[in-house]
Amino acid sequence: MPNPPHADTISLKADTLHRLQGASTATVATLLFKRGYQNAYIQGALPLGTGKKTMVGPAYTLRYIPTRPDTDPLEAFREPDHPQRVAVEECPEGAVLVMDCRGDASAASAGSILLTRMQVRGVAGVVSDGGIRDAEGAAALDMPVFAAKPSAPTNLTKHHAVDIGLPIACGGVAVYPGDILLGDADGVMVIPRHLADEVAEESIGMELFEAFVLEEVNRGVPTRGLYPPTDPDTLVRFEAWKADR
């Protein structure tokens, strides 16, 4: 089967990313599952720090392969075309840098200095299935950072950066450049770009309904017939609840 169409051929509605800011990863996971996407949650990439805004943005990808002593001496970072440093300086404003570390968190994929540089440049977030060094500083950033765990060793000890802007795997999920990444306290979902508009639109109603359900549960209503709304009266109450707001 061919790869999905290139991101440049799939334009998003003007309000899609804004709408997704109001969606949770749980909601997106359900909406993607309804469409047959059962493997869209990046395993092992958890938020560093708490209280961050929901991360939403198109994927800008970086792939690592295992390192070798002839390709990754410490001097490698002096190379002006080192792919990791190029990615840090060229990841577009509003995009999410997604790093494929093969799920190996025994070394860092970035540290607080590079992450701070990306925050200053307006990058929307960073996702890695590897480690992050200087994790305390990374967690203190306003920019959301998701990673497998803190890891002090430099990436050169395990990771050789090779590709930018190509399809990758991150946390066991296929990520194509331009796919939409959404991250919150539960982790990160990958929304195929061609589904982003409809997922964003449907998420609004789903988030509203779940807010209604939570209020109902808090006032003692049983979940049977309420969630899912198999009792017709549930939807009647929901419409009245929306009208009051």
N, C-alpha and C positions, 0 to 999 in steps of 0.2 A: 504494500500500500504506500502511496506517496505521503510525504510530510504534509502537514496542514498548509494552507496558503500563507505566503509571507505576510508578516504583520503589516507591511506597507499597503497591502491590498484590502485590509479589513479596517475600515474606519469605525470609530466608536461615536455614539451620540454624545453631544456636548456635556450632558449631565450624568453620564454613566459612572465615572469615577466618584463624583460627589455622592451619588446615590449609594454606591458601595461603601462609602465611609460610614453609613448608618447600618450596615449589615454585620452580622457576626459570622465567624467561621463556622459555627454550628448551623446557622441558617444556610450558608452557601454550601456546606457539605450535603445537606438534605436536598437542596435544589439541584445540585450536580448528580446526586444519586438518582433522583427522578429521571434524569436524562441519560442514565447508564454509566456515569463516571463514578466508579467505586474506589478509584485510587488517585485521589487528588489532594490528599493531606500529606504534607511533607513530614515524614517520620523523623523524630529526634531533634528538630529545630524549634527550640523553645525561647521565649522572650528573655532577654537580659534586662533586668529592671522592671519596675511596675509603673502603672499610671500613665503609660504612653498612649498617644492617640492611635486609632486604628490605622494600620499601614495599608495603603492601596497604591498600586502603580504597576506599569508594564515592566516585564522582566528584561534585564540586561544581563547576559549570561557570561560566566567565566568557568572554564573547566580545568581541573588539575588531574594529572596522572602521577603515579609514584615517582619519587625523586631518584636520581643517581648521582654519585659523587662527581662525575665528569660534567654533569649539566647544572648542578646546583651548589656551587661553592658560595660562600658568603658574599663574594664579589658580584654575584649575579644581580643583586639589587642595584648595582651601579649602571647596569645596561639601560639606556633610555627607552628601549622597546620591550622591557620586561612586561609580560602581559598583565601581571597583577597591578603594577604601577600604572600601566596604560588604562586599565579598567577603572582605577580610582580617579584618574584625571578625565576620563571620557564618558563615564556613565552619565547619561543625560539627567538634567534637572527633572525631578518628579518620577524618575524611574527607580526600580528596585534592583540592586546588584544581587544576583543569585549565583552562589558558588557551589560547584560540584566537587566535593572532596572525597567522593566514593564512600561516604559515611565514616571516614577515618578521623576521629577527633583527638588523636594522640599528638597532633601538632596544630598550631594555629593556622587559620586561613587569612587572618588580618588582625590588627591590633588597634588600640585606641587612637594612635596618631593618624593612621589611614582612615579610620572611621570618622574621626573629627573632620578631616579634610572633606570627606564626602558630605557630611552634614553641612559644612560651610558652603559647599557647591550646590546644595539644594536637593540632594538625592533623597528619595522618599523612604528608603530603608535598605537593610542588608539582611540576606538570608544565606546561611551556610549549614551544610550537614557535617561540617568539621568543627574545629575548636576556634575560640577567640582568645587572644592574649590581652593582658591589661584589662581584664573583664570588668573590674570595678569602674574604671574610666569609661568603658564602652556602655555599661549599664546606666551611667549618669547622663549620657547624651539624650537630647530631645528626640533625635532620630531613632526609630525602632530598630533594634538589632536582634536577630534570631539565630541561635547557634546550638550545637549539640551540647557544649559545655565549655567552661574555661580551660585553656590549655596554654601553658607557658612556652613550649618550644616553638621556635620560628618555623614558618611553613616550609622553609628550604630543607628541613630535616626529613619531611615526609611527602611534600607536595611540590610538583613541578607544573607551573602554570603554562598552558599550551594554547588554548583557544578562547577567543572572545566572540560573542554574537552567534553562536551555533547552538543547536539543540543539546541539552544536557539532561542528566538525571540528578536530582537533589532529594535526598531522603526517600529514595525509591519511587519518585514521581518524575515523569517526563515533563520537562519545562522547555517550551519553545520561545525564542525571543519574541517579545510583544505579548505573551500571555499575561493575564492580570493576576498579580499576587495580592492576597488579602491576609493580613496578620493581626491577631489580637492576643489576649491572654492565654487562649487555648492553643496557639500555634499558627500555622500558615496553610492556606488553601491556594491551589493553583486553578485559576479559571481559564479554560481555553478561550482565546481571544474572540472567536466567533460566537461564543455564548455569553459574553460579558454583558451586552445590552439587555438581553432577556432575563438573565439572572439578576441584574441590578434592578430591573423593573419589578420583577416578582418578589424580590426580597423586601420591598417596602410593605406590601400587604402582609407578608409572613411575619415580619418583625412586629407590626401592629397587632396582629392576632395573638402572637405569643405574649405581648405585654398585657393584653386583655386576659388571656388565660392565667397569667401569673396573678393578676389581681383577683380573679375568680377563685383560684386555689387558696390565696391568702385569706379570703373571706369564708373558706370552708367548703367550697363546691368540690365534689368528687371529680376525678379526672375522667371516669367512664362517661362517654357521651359528650364530654367537653374537649378532650384532646386525644384523638382527632374529634372533630365536631359532628359526631354521628347523631346526636340529638338535635332535631331541627330548631328547637328553642335556643340552642347555643348561638347559632348565627343570627337569630333575631336579637338576642341580647348584645351580640357583638356590634351589629349595625347601630343599635341605640347608643352603645358605648362610644362608637366613633362619632356619632352625631353630637354627643355632649362635648366632644373635644374639637 
